[in-house]
Amino acid sequence: LEDFELLRHITIGQYLPGDSIIHRLDPRTKLTVFLMLTLVAAFSLSYTANAILLTATLGLVLASGIPISYIFSGLRPALPFIVALSVLQLLFYGDAYTPYGMASQTLFQWGWIHVTNGSVQLVIVSLMRFVVLLFLTSLLTNTTPMNDLTHGMASMLSPFQRVGLPAHELSLVGTIALRFVPLLAEQLEVILKAQASRGADTAGRGRLRFVTTARQAAVLIVPLFADAFRRAEDLVLAMEARCYTGGRGRSSYVRLRFGWIDYVALAIGLAFSVTMVAMRNWFPV
Amino acid sequence: MLLGWTRLGFIPVPTAAGNATIMHVPAIIGGVMEGWIVGAIVGTLFGIFSFINAVVPMFKDPLVAILPRIFIGITAAGAFFALRRFHILVALVAAATVGTLTNTLGVLGMAVIRGYMPLNVAIVVAVTHGIPEIVVASIITLAVVVAWRRVETGRQKAKM
């Protein structure tokens, strides 16, 4: 019966209540700093830059009070993939990648296996970047309730309304999507049980018989979609009946407020990111 | 009336419960049923979900996880609206194929560019995963859209 329990597996950035500095920051501050640091992580190629980033984000995680074991707990099932991909990178990427800050050098060669200091750097840097980004997403989603995030996103997008971007509607879509994830997961469970009780083979996955797999999936997905669309129509009707007319001139129940601590956090985040990007070619290794 | 937007909120949702092979199908369906803008939004949401939930280094990179996904719905909608006059079922299969290819090639292409995967490994993955994904995506897209059209014509026409 464990196959039918889907709700347990759906954790899109579970919010962990707390009272740290990071919990108390405005969601807009967190989003901005998150975006800046993500970009820095994406553009850092050297050992030094990634080590600095790793230390900085680790400090933030410790400050937020999120248990580190919690952050890594989701990784276990993916460990074989991570190892396999790293090994592939290490063995076959030697010639294609010139290492940062070092002359390319072959460390080991056997047949077409070719390990260079470039591929070693590639593996270590991608793993470090992975941990940095894992920390960053946890910092954002584990310390901020989803609703605050969508409100923050809406208010950050609102300046773009001048050029025709429907900021309010976009955040509405986001909120609805998140709201209905548990509901539709529940619905999927119901459909799964209903089909299984009629003798549908929903669990067996043929490796190469993908038409069978598709038909098995279609048995679940088609009713789910039909149900989702029907619910959406109902929601539209309910909103129209309550004279909902979209974003213009609408005030909000949740009001976000910037405190001095937000300005400080933004300033530090900006200074850090600009320095890291400006310095990215100066690091020795 | 922009209330049609609320309907979009529902489309990305089945991704949350689906498995990896059919995760991109909602973006295709969104693009086919509501146009390329919707397809792009659903694709972006799918990308963000997969970025936040990622447990493999490759997908923890926004350039791999989010960027290519924006285009799934756009290319799928393009293929669908280009071929719709020809034959609706052909157009649906084409949209599913093009959308899936956008996903597979986009993600693997970015993975190669960003150095997560050597080119020859990516090609093997593209062939072994791409083909089943195309078949599965085509069947599901076809089934969902046809089923929904039947529901829609049976009831009153939806307000959009």
Interface residues (C-beta under 8 A of the other chain):
Chain A: L6 I10 I12 G13 T38 A42 G74 L75 P77 A78 F81 I82 L85 S86 L88 Q89 F92 Y93 A96 Y97 L122 S126 L127 R129 F130 L133 L134 T137 T141 P166 E169 L170 L172 V173 G174 T175 I176 A177 R179 F180 V181 L184 A185 L188 F210 V211 T213 A214 R215 A217 A218 I221 V222 L224 F225 A226 A228 F229 R230 R231 A232 E233 L235 V236 M239 E240 Y244 G246
Chain B: L2 L3 G4 W5 T6 R7 L8 G9 F10 I11 P12 V13 P14 A16 A17 G18 N19 T21 I22 V25 I29 I41 L45 F49 F51 I52 N53 V55 V56 P57 M58 K60 D61 P62 L63 G115 Y116 M117 P118 L119 N120 V121 P132 V135 V136 I139 I140 A143 V144 A147 W148 V151 A158 K159
